[in-house]
């Protein structure tokens, strides 16, 4: 909690979602399904279309941006409530 409070908010709200989006893309690109033939497995292909992976990565970026902003908003509200009660 203290780490989030002392870090530059604008930097966190940009860098954290970028990391989440890139990790999501790498994980989804890494999912493969086997290609079968009469001899068994002959290779692997991507299980998810690259266009869908990009859409999921963008959605992860947007959602993690919203979550980071929500966390900072909640921290601000808690600080305001603590100041009002004391």
Phi and psi in degrees as a GROMACS rama.xvg file:
@    title "Ramachandran Plot"
@    xaxis  label "Phi"
@    yaxis  label "Psi"
@TYPE xy
-65.8965  -35.4557  UNK-2
-61.7468  -43.7219  UNK-3
-65.266  -35.41  UNK-4
-69.8297  -35.454  UNK-5
-92.3454  -10.3631  UNK-6
-82.5009  156.513  UNK-7
-66.5892  117.59  UNK-8
-61.5595  -43.7501  UNK-9
-63.0206  -37.2177  UNK-10
-68.2284  -43.2767  UNK-11
-65.1734  -42.0202  UNK-12
-69.6082  -17.2084  UNK-13
-97.4172  -46.2885  UNK-14
-72.1806  -43.5602  UNK-15
-58.7146  -48.9433  UNK-16
-64.3868  -33.1488  UNK-17
-63.22  -43.1094  UNK-18
-63.4582  -44.1896  UNK-19
-62.2855  -43.4212  UNK-20
-64.3188  -42.4882  UNK-21
-67.8354  -42.8561  UNK-22
-63.3728  -40.9154  UNK-23
-59.8468  -44.6852  UNK-24
-63.545  -44.58  UNK-25
-63.4098  -41.4478  UNK-26
-64.7405  -44.774  UNK-27
-70.4762  -34.7678  UNK-28
-67.6388  -27.6799  UNK-29
-77.3676  -13.3526  UNK-30
-77.1193  121.44  UNK-31
-127.088  153.787  UNK-32
-121.503  146.78  UNK-33
-73.4592  152.878  UNK-34
-104.38  120.274  UNK-35
-98.8397  150.01  UNK-36
-140.11  -171.221  UNK-37
-65.5014  -27.1656  UNK-38
-85.8836  -5.54228  UNK-39
118.523  -146.136  UNK-40
-80.2095  125.051  UNK-41
-108.759  -9.54906  UNK-42
175.117  -171.08  UNK-43
-135.875  150.9  UNK-44
-134.672  161.871  UNK-45
-64.2792  134.222  UNK-46
-79.8418  -24.1597  UNK-47
-122.325  135.173  UNK-48
-60.1537  137.747  UNK-49
-57.4916  -32.2438  UNK-50
-65.1281  -38.5453  UNK-51
-68.0884  -37.9572  UNK-52
-60.7436  -43.1269  UNK-53
-63.7655  -41.1309  UNK-54
-62.3007  -44.3782  UNK-55
-63.7321  -38.9957  UNK-56
-64.9765  -40.6131  UNK-57
-65.9933  -41.3862  UNK-58
-63.164  -39.8534  UNK-59
-63.9929  -38.6229  UNK-60
-61.9602  -47.5826  UNK-61
-64.3397  -44.8637  UNK-62
-67.1157  -39.4724  UNK-63
-70.9942  -29.9735  UNK-64
-63.7195  -44.972  UNK-65
-63.6366  -40.2798  UNK-66
-66.8491  -41.6849  UNK-67
-62.8436  -42.5275  UNK-68
-64.5647  -38.504  UNK-69
-63.9628  -41.6807  UNK-70
-61.9357  -44.8244  UNK-71
-66.1316  -36.6131  UNK-72
-63.6625  -43.4299  UNK-73
-63.9337  -39.4679  UNK-74
-60.8339  -44.6638  UNK-75
-61.7865  -44.097  UNK-76
-63.8992  -41.193  UNK-77
-64.1128  -39.3651  UNK-78
-65.1873  -40.7211  UNK-79
-63.9804  -44.1099  UNK-80
-64.0263  -39.0653  UNK-81
-64.8519  -38.1715  UNK-82
-70.3983  -35.485  UNK-83
-70.3375  -35.5584  UNK-84
-77.9371  -21.9542  UNK-85
